[in-house]
Each structure stands twice: as C-alpha cells, then as structure tokens.
Amino acid sequence: MASRRRVLGRFSDPERLIEAARELRARGFAVGEVYTPFPLHELDEALGLRRSRLGWVAFAGGIAGALSAIALQVGAAVVDWPLDVGGKPANSALAFLPITFELTVLLSGLATAGAFLFQSRLFPGKRARTPFAGITDDVFALVAEGGYEEVLRDLLLDCGAREVRELTGR
C-alpha cells in the first residue's frame, strides 16, 4: 500500500532541479527543502516564494536608531546640559550627524540579524538537521512532500533526478 512520505531527489545540475521544483508545484505537491552548493535565484520564482520582508525590518531598525540618537543628543546637549561654546547653538544638526548615522546603521543591522535568526529559528548551539552528511557541499537536492512515495519517486525520476530516496523522521 502506498504511504505519504518525504522523498529526496538528487540532481546532477541546477537546471534539472529548478525544472523539478516547477513541475512539483504545477502538480500540487509541496517542496519542503532545497539544497544547493550556491544560490540559485531562479528557485525563488520556481518555488513561488514571496519577497522577503527583511528590508522592512532593517528600515524600521534604522528609523528607530536615528530617532533614538537624535533624542539622546537633544536630551543631553540641549535639555540636561546646555553649553555655550563659541556662540554655537546647542542643537547643531551638523554635530549630531555622526552619532545619528552610527546608531542608524547599528540598530538597522541588529534588527535585521535578530529578525533573520528569529524567523529561521537559529540560535547558538543548534544542531543542523540535514538528510545526510555533506548534502550542502556539492549536491543539488530537493525534498518533495505531500504525495505518495511512489508518485513522488516517479515524478522526480521523470524530472531528471539521478537518485531518489525516502526520508524518515523529523
């Protein structure tokens, strides 16, 4: 009797991998993971991935950094401890620029890194969960889900997979 499983297909080149991802999606199957030794930008379209919202997180972190830098400097130099140095105004925008720039970049970078790690569920000490050792070194592989093992196996072989194996666990 056929059973619903996860099936991994190994491909010899990126074009066949991308074509297999398109074919799986066209037939209504899910693509769980894709492993490649280098980025394949065509995969985003083939897998139907949305554009990342990480840019908005970076923008919000930058705005928060700029506003907090300006608030810190105005609070310290204008409100708490105003000094008259050579007749210059206490709230000189040119004097505030370097620190504002630095905090904008700092909080933008920290927000981006934090959001990425949170969304990816990565944390220090987490062990990698890959189907087999060395899969991220030089292999083009795709994990198909959502169908019966025999159907997925035949579909991956028809798309040019050089090896297909069932994945258990997880």
PyMOL commands that set and color helices and strands:
alter all, ss='L'
color gray80, all
select helices_A, chain A and resi 14-26+42-47+54-80+93-120+135-138+149-158
alter helices_A, ss='H'
color red, helices_A
select strands_A, chain A and resi 4-11+30-35+140-148+163-167
alter strands_A, ss='S'
color yellow, strands_A
deselect
rebuild
show_as cartoon
